[in-house]
């Protein structure tokens, strides 16, 4: 294996690890949102913006919070 092939393989492993970690992070974010955490709260723990978190929530079937109500409020 020459140095170029080795570099490509190393980079490929790094990209794959990053993709796995990102998928794990998204799963944790969705779980927090399903548990009733607000997107703005989750955003403070995440590199994602509240808007992106809401997009992830909609993609996971989590409905938007009603206006003027916090999640989990009666």
N, CA, C and O atoms as a printed pandas DataFrame, in Angstrom:
     atom_number atom_name residue_name chain_id  residue_number  x_coord  y_coord  z_coord
0              1         N          UNK        A               1    0.864   -1.167    0.000
1              2        CA          UNK        A               1    0.000    0.000    0.000
2              3         C          UNK        A               1    0.913    1.233    0.000
3              4         O          UNK        A               1    1.808    1.356    0.836
4              5         N          UNK        A               2    0.671    2.139   -0.949
5              6        CA          UNK        A               2    1.504    3.336   -1.005
6              7         C          UNK        A               2    0.915    4.420   -0.079
7              8         O          UNK        A               2   -0.161    4.233    0.489
8              9         N          UNK        A               3    1.615    5.535    0.065
9             10        CA          UNK        A               3    1.197    6.590    0.993
10            11         C          UNK        A               3   -0.138    7.216    0.611
11            12         O          UNK        A               3   -0.900    7.624    1.488
12            13         N          UNK        A               4   -0.434    7.299   -0.691
13            14        CA          UNK        A               4   -1.699    7.893   -1.127
14            15         C          UNK        A               4   -2.886    6.998   -0.763
15            16         O          UNK        A               4   -3.914    7.467   -0.275
16            17         N          UNK        A               5   -2.715    5.716   -1.012
17            18        CA          UNK        A               5   -3.782    4.774   -0.661
18            19         C          UNK        A               5   -4.011    4.786    0.842
19            20         O          UNK        A               5   -5.153    4.762    1.301
20            21         N          UNK        A               6   -2.930    4.823    1.607
21            22        CA          UNK        A               6   -3.051    4.855    3.067
22            23         C          UNK        A               6   -3.794    6.110    3.523
23            24         O          UNK        A               6   -4.637    6.044    4.418
24            25         N          UNK        A               7   -3.482    7.252    2.908
25            26        CA          UNK        A               7   -4.145    8.500    3.275
26            27         C          UNK        A               7   -5.635    8.450    2.946
27            28         O          UNK        A               7   -6.463    8.908    3.734
28            29         N          UNK        A               8   -5.973    7.903    1.800
29            30        CA          UNK        A               8   -7.378    7.789    1.404
30            31         C          UNK        A               8   -8.115    6.866    2.363
31            32         O          UNK        A               8   -9.243    7.162    2.759
32            33         N          UNK        A               9   -7.509    5.775    2.735
33            34        CA          UNK        A               9   -8.153    4.844    3.674
34            35         C          UNK        A               9   -8.365    5.496    5.049
35            36         O          UNK        A               9   -9.422    5.342    5.660
36            37         N          UNK        A              10   -7.341    6.228    5.526
37            38        CA          UNK        A              10   -7.470    6.910    6.824
38            39         C          UNK        A              10   -8.606    7.924    6.780
39            40         O          UNK        A              10   -9.418    7.999    7.702
40            41         N          UNK        A              11   -8.657    8.698    5.710
41            42        CA          UNK        A              11   -9.702    9.707    5.575
42            43         C          UNK        A              11  -11.077    9.047    5.505
43            44         O          UNK        A              11  -12.035    9.526    6.110
44            45         N          UNK        A              12  -11.164    7.956    4.772
45            46        CA          UNK        A              12  -12.440    7.232    4.676
46            47         C          UNK        A              12  -12.908    6.745    6.033
47            48         O          UNK        A              12  -14.100    6.809    6.334
48            49         N          UNK        A              13  -11.995    6.262    6.852
49            50        CA          UNK        A              13  -12.364    5.808    8.204
50            51         C          UNK        A              13  -12.843    6.982    9.047
51            52         O          UNK        A              13  -13.797    6.849    9.814
52            53         N          UNK        A              14  -12.184    8.138    8.910
53            54        CA          UNK        A              14  -12.594    9.325    9.674
54            55         C          UNK        A              14  -13.988    9.790    9.251
55            56         O          UNK        A              14  -14.813   10.138   10.096
56            57         N          UNK        A              15  -14.246    9.794    7.956
57            58        CA          UNK        A              15  -15.557   10.205    7.458
58            59         C          UNK        A              15  -16.632    9.243    7.957
59            60         O          UNK        A              15  -17.697    9.680    8.393
60            61         N          UNK        A              16  -16.369    7.957    7.899
61            62        CA          UNK        A              16  -17.339    6.957    8.365
62            63         C          UNK        A              16  -17.612    7.131    9.853
63            64         O          UNK        A              16  -18.762    7.040   10.282
64            65         N          UNK        A              17  -16.570    7.381   10.650
65            66        CA          UNK        A              17  -16.743    7.580   12.093
66            67         C          UNK        A              17  -17.578    8.839   12.349
67            68         O          UNK        A              17  -18.452    8.843   13.215
68            69         N          UNK        A              18  -17.307    9.894   11.600
69            70        CA          UNK        A              18  -18.067   11.141   11.756
70            71         C          UNK        A              18  -19.545   10.904   11.425
71            72         O          UNK        A              18  -20.423   11.375   12.147
72            73         N          UNK        A              19  -19.817   10.188   10.356
73            74        CA          UNK        A              19  -21.206    9.911    9.968
74            75         C          UNK        A              19  -21.924    9.088   11.032
75            76         O          UNK        A              19  -23.095    9.334   11.321
76            77         N          UNK        A              20  -21.225    8.106   11.621
77            78        CA          UNK        A              20  -21.830    7.303   12.702
78            79         C          UNK        A              20  -22.137    8.185   13.910
79            80         O          UNK        A              20  -23.221    8.094   14.486
80            81         N          UNK        A              21  -21.186    9.035   14.293
81            82        CA          UNK        A              21  -21.386    9.911   15.445
82            83         C          UNK        A              21  -22.521   10.901   15.199
83            84         O          UNK        A              21  -23.298   11.194   16.108
84            85         N          UNK        A              22  -22.619   11.410   13.985
85            86        CA          UNK        A              22  -23.694   12.344   13.663
86            87         C          UNK        A              22  -25.047   11.640   13.758
87            88         O          UNK        A              22  -26.002   12.204   14.292
88            89         N          UNK        A              23  -25.134   10.422   13.247
89            90        CA          UNK        A              23  -26.386    9.658   13.326
90            91         C          UNK        A              23  -26.757    9.390   14.786
91            92         O          UNK        A              23  -27.931    9.467   15.150
92            93         N          UNK        A              24  -25.766    9.078   15.620
93            94        CA          UNK        A              24  -26.021    8.855   17.047
94            95         C          UNK        A              24  -26.509   10.142   17.710
95            96         O          UNK        A              24  -27.416   10.115   18.542
96            97         N          UNK        A              25  -25.901   11.270   17.334
97            98        CA          UNK        A              25  -26.307   12.551   17.903
98            99         C          UNK        A              25  -27.748   12.882   17.509
99           100         O          UNK        A              25  -28.542   13.323   18.340
100          101         N          UNK        A              26  -28.074   12.667   16.248
101          102        CA          UNK        A              26  -29.441   12.937   15.786
102          103         C          UNK        A              26  -30.432   12.049   16.532
103          104         O          UNK        A              26  -31.504   12.515   16.918
104          105         N          UNK        A              27  -30.095   10.787   16.741
105          106        CA          UNK        A              27  -30.983    9.883   17.479
106          107         C          UNK        A              27  -31.185   10.376   18.911
107          108         O          UNK        A              27  -32.297   10.314   19.437
108          109         N          UNK        A              28  -30.124   10.862   19.540
109          110        CA          UNK        A              28  -30.237   11.383   20.908
110          111         C          UNK        A              28  -31.085   12.651   20.942
111          112         O          UNK        A              28  -31.886   12.840   21.857
112          113         N          UNK        A              29  -30.914   13.513   19.954
113          114        CA          UNK        A              29  -31.700   14.745   19.855
114          115         C          UNK        A              29  -33.176   14.403   19.678
115          116         O          UNK        A              29  -34.027   14.968   20.365
116          117         N          UNK        A              30  -33.482   13.500   18.779
117          118        CA          UNK        A              30  -34.879   13.105   18.538
118          119         C          UNK        A              30  -35.468   12.486   19.803
119          120         O          UNK        A              30  -36.623   12.753   20.135
120          121         N          UNK        A              31  -34.702   11.673   20.509
121          122        CA          UNK        A              31  -35.191   11.072   21.754
122          123         C          UNK        A              31  -35.505   12.156   22.788
123          124         O          UNK        A              31  -36.517   12.074   23.484
124          125         N          UNK        A              32  -34.647   13.163   22.890
125          126        CA          UNK        A              32  -34.895   14.260   23.830
126          127         C          UNK        A              32  -36.158   15.024   23.440
127          128         O          UNK        A              32  -36.966   15.373   24.300
128          129         N          UNK        A              33  -36.328   15.283   22.147
129          130        CA          UNK        A              33  -37.526   15.996   21.691
130          131         C          UNK        A              33  -38.784   15.163   21.936
131          132         O          UNK        A              33  -39.815   15.703   22.337
132          133         N          UNK        A              34  -38.705   13.851   21.696
133          134        CA          UNK        A              34  -39.857   12.974   21.957
134          135         C          UNK        A              34  -40.185   12.924   23.443
135          136         O          UNK        A              34  -41.334   12.701   23.822
136          137         N          UNK        A              35  -39.164   13.133   24.291
137          138        CA          UNK        A              35  -39.375   13.133   25.740
138          139         C          UNK        A              35  -39.958   14.463   26.225
139          140         O          UNK        A              35  -40.220   14.636   27.415
140          141         N          UNK        A              36  -40.159   15.408   25.284
141          142        CA          UNK        A              36  -40.793   16.669   25.643
142          143         C          UNK        A              36  -39.859   17.841   25.843
143          144         O          UNK        A              36  -40.301   18.922   26.231
144          145         N          UNK        A              37  -38.586   17.651   25.587
145          146        CA          UNK        A              37  -37.647   18.770   25.706
146          147         C          UNK        A              37  -37.909   19.760   24.581
147          148         O          UNK        A              37  -38.253   19.363   23.468
148          149         N          UNK        A              38  -37.749   21.049   24.869
149          150        CA          UNK        A              38  -37.980   22.081   23.866
150          151         C          UNK        A              38  -36.795   22.173   22.911
151          152         O          UNK        A              38  -35.651   22.000   23.333
152          153         N          UNK        A              39  -37.050   22.445   21.623
153          154        CA          UNK        A              39  -35.939   22.597   20.676
154          155         C          UNK        A              39  -34.909   23.635   21.116
155          156         O          UNK        A              39  -33.712   23.449   20.901
156          157         N          UNK        A              40  -35.364   24.722   21.728
157          158        CA          UNK        A              40  -34.404   25.741   22.168
158          159         C          UNK        A              40  -33.518   25.219   23.288
159          160         O          UNK        A              40  -32.346   25.587   23.365
160          161         N          UNK        A              41  -34.058   24.362   24.166
161          162        CA          UNK        A              41  -33.238   23.765   25.228
162          163         C          UNK        A              41  -32.241   22.772   24.641
163          164         O          UNK        A              41  -31.059   22.782   24.988
164          165         N          UNK        A              42  -32.733   21.917   23.750
165          166        CA          UNK        A              42  -31.862   20.905   23.137
166          167         C          UNK        A              42  -30.765   21.586   22.323
167          168         O          UNK        A              42  -29.637   21.096   22.270
168          169         N          UNK        A              43  -31.090   22.711   21.691
169          170        CA          UNK        A              43  -30.096   23.441   20.892
170          171         C          UNK        A              43  -28.934   23.908   21.752
171          172         O          UNK        A              43  -27.813   24.025   21.259
172          173         N          UNK        A              44  -29.178   24.176   23.017
173          174        CA          UNK        A              44  -28.085   24.618   23.887
174          175         C          UNK        A              44  -27.112   23.480   24.186
175          176         O          UNK        A              44  -25.986   23.731   24.618
176          177         N          UNK        A              45  -27.526   22.246   23.965
177          178        CA          UNK        A              45  -26.661   21.080   24.192
178          179         C          UNK        A              45  -26.108   20.523   22.897
179          180         O          UNK        A              45  -25.328   19.571   22.916
180          181         N          UNK        A              46  -26.498   21.100   21.776
181          182        CA          UNK        A              46  -26.230   20.520   20.470
182          183         C          UNK        A              46  -25.622   21.561   19.529
183          184         O          UNK        A              46  -25.817   22.760   19.724
184          185         N          UNK        A              47  -24.889   21.111   18.513
185          186        CA          UNK        A              47  -24.408   22.068   17.518
186          187         C          UNK        A              47  -25.505   22.494   16.534
187          188         O          UNK        A              47  -25.274   23.374   15.704
188          189         N          UNK        A              48  -26.690   21.884   16.615
189          190        CA          UNK        A              48  -27.778   22.199   15.698
190          191         C          UNK        A              48  -28.569   23.408   16.184
191          192         O          UNK        A              48  -28.715   23.621   17.388
192          193         N          UNK        A              49  -29.073   24.190   15.251
193          194        CA          UNK        A              49  -29.913   25.344   15.587
194          195         C          UNK        A              49  -31.310   24.868   15.965
195          196         O          UNK        A              49  -31.702   23.758   15.607
196          197         N          UNK        A              50  -32.074   25.704   16.691
197          198        CA          UNK        A              50  -33.466   25.326   16.994
198          199         C          UNK        A              50  -34.270   25.036   15.725
199          200         O          UNK        A              50  -35.101   24.128   15.713
200          201         N          UNK        A              51  -34.028   25.801   14.660
201          202        CA          UNK        A              51  -34.764   25.563   13.411
202          203         C          UNK        A              51  -34.439   24.180   12.841
203          204         O          UNK        A              51  -35.339   23.476   12.384
204          205         N          UNK        A              52  -33.168   23.787   12.865
205          206        CA          UNK        A              52  -32.802   22.466   12.350
206          207         C          UNK        A              52  -33.379   21.373   13.249
207          208         O          UNK        A              52  -33.802   20.324   12.763
208          209         N          UNK        A              53  -33.396   21.619   14.549
209          210        CA          UNK        A              53  -33.976   20.635   15.468
210          211         C          UNK        A              53  -35.473   20.454   15.198
211          212         O          UNK        A              53  -35.989   19.337   15.253
212          213         N          UNK        A              54  -36.158   21.553   14.907
213          214        CA          UNK        A              54  -37.584   21.428   14.574
214          215         C          UNK        A              54  -37.764   20.623   13.293
215          216         O          UNK        A              54  -38.701   19.831   13.182
216          217         N          UNK        A              55  -36.875   20.820   12.332
217          218        CA          UNK        A              55  -36.931   20.048   11.085
218          219         C          UNK        A              55  -36.719   18.554   11.378
219          220         O          UNK        A              55  -37.422   17.704   10.831
220          221         N          UNK        A              56  -35.752   18.245   12.238
221          222        CA          UNK        A              56  -35.526   16.843   12.621
222          223         C          UNK        A              56  -36.764   16.285   13.329
223          224         O          UNK        A              56  -37.156   15.139   13.104
224          225         N          UNK        A              57  -37.368   17.106   14.181
225          226        CA          UNK        A              57  -38.564   16.674   14.905
226          227         C          UNK        A              57  -39.691   16.351   13.942
227          228         O          UNK        A              57  -40.330   15.307   14.070
228          229         N          UNK        A              58  -39.948   17.235   12.974
229          230        CA          UNK        A              58  -41.012   16.971   12.006
230          231         C          UNK        A              58  -40.713   15.696   11.234
231          232         O          UNK        A              58  -41.614   14.897   10.977
232          233         N          UNK        A              59  -39.443   15.500   10.859
233          234        CA          UNK        A              59  -39.055   14.291   10.137
234          235         C          UNK        A              59  -39.258   13.023   10.943
235          236         O          UNK        A              59  -39.451   11.944   10.383
236          237         N          UNK        A              60  -39.213   13.159   12.280
237          238        CA          UNK        A              60  -39.412   12.011   13.167
238          239         C          UNK        A              60  -40.870   11.864   13.587
239          240         O          UNK        A              60  -41.203   11.016   14.415
240          241         N          UNK        A              61  -41.745   12.704   13.004
241          242        CA          UNK        A              61  -43.166   12.593   13.322
242          243         C          UNK        A              61  -43.584   13.288   14.603
243          244         O          UNK        A              61  -44.679   13.036   15.106
244          245         N          UNK        A              62  -42.742   14.155   15.145
245          246        CA          UNK        A              62  -43.084   14.891   16.360
246          247         C          UNK        A              62  -43.838   16.148   15.924
247          248         O          UNK        A              62  -43.295   16.962   15.176
248          249         N          UNK        A              63  -45.080   16.316   16.382
249          250        CA          UNK        A              63  -45.852   17.483   15.943
250          251         C          UNK        A              63  -45.315   18.763   16.579
251          252         O          UNK        A              63  -44.676   18.713   17.629
252          253         N          UNK        A              64  -45.574   19.912   15.946
253          254        CA          UNK        A              64  -45.148   21.174   16.538
254          255         C          UNK        A              64  -45.906   21.439   17.838
255          256         O          UNK        A              64  -47.050   21.019   18.009
256          257         N          UNK        A              65  -45.233   22.148   18.750
257          258        CA          UNK        A              65  -45.901   22.544   19.994
258          259         C          UNK        A              65  -46.974   23.565   19.659
259          260         O          UNK        A              65  -46.821   24.364   18.735
260          261         N          UNK        A              66  -48.050   23.531   20.411
261          262        CA          UNK        A              66  -49.102   24.531   20.205
262          263         C          UNK        A              66  -48.575   25.897   20.633
263          264         O          UNK        A              66  -47.787   25.987   21.575
264          265         N          UNK        A              67  -48.991   26.937   19.968
265          266        CA          UNK        A              67  -48.584   28.300   20.289
266          267         C          UNK        A              67  -48.919   28.614   21.743
267          268         O          UNK        A              67  -50.020   28.329   22.213
268          269         N          UNK        A              68  -47.954   29.207   22.449
269          270        CA          UNK        A              68  -48.191   29.629   23.823
270          271         C          UNK        A              68  -48.142   28.510   24.833
271          272         O          UNK        A              68  -48.378   28.746   26.018
272          273         N          UNK        A              69  -47.844   27.301   24.404
273          274        CA          UNK        A              69  -47.803   26.153   25.319
274          275         C          UNK        A              69  -46.429   25.517   25.250
275          276         O          UNK        A              69  -45.867   25.336   24.170
276          277         N          UNK        A              70  -45.901   25.184   26.397
277          278        CA          UNK        A              70  -44.659   24.430   26.390
278          279         C          UNK        A              70  -45.000   22.966   26.229
279          280         O          UNK        A              70  -46.087   22.545   26.624
280          281         N          UNK        A              71  -44.093   22.168   25.656
281          282        CA          UNK        A              71  -44.369   20.737   25.473
282          283         C          UNK        A              71  -44.676   20.088   26.819
283          284         O          UNK        A              71  -44.014   20.364   27.819
284          285         N          UNK        A              72  -45.668   19.239   26.831
285          286        CA          UNK        A              72  -46.034   18.530   28.037
286          287         C          UNK        A              72  -47.008   19.301   28.915
287          288         O          UNK        A              72  -47.487   18.759   29.911
288          289         N          UNK        A              73  -47.316   20.558   28.575
289          290        CA          UNK        A              73  -48.280   21.325   29.347
290          291         C          UNK        A              73  -49.690   20.827   29.043
291          292         O          UNK        A              73  -49.960   20.405   27.919
292          293         N          UNK        A              74  -50.587   20.867   30.017
293          294        CA          UNK        A              74  -51.965   20.391   29.772
294          295         C          UNK        A              74  -52.717   21.259   28.806
295          296         O          UNK        A              74  -53.879   20.985   28.505
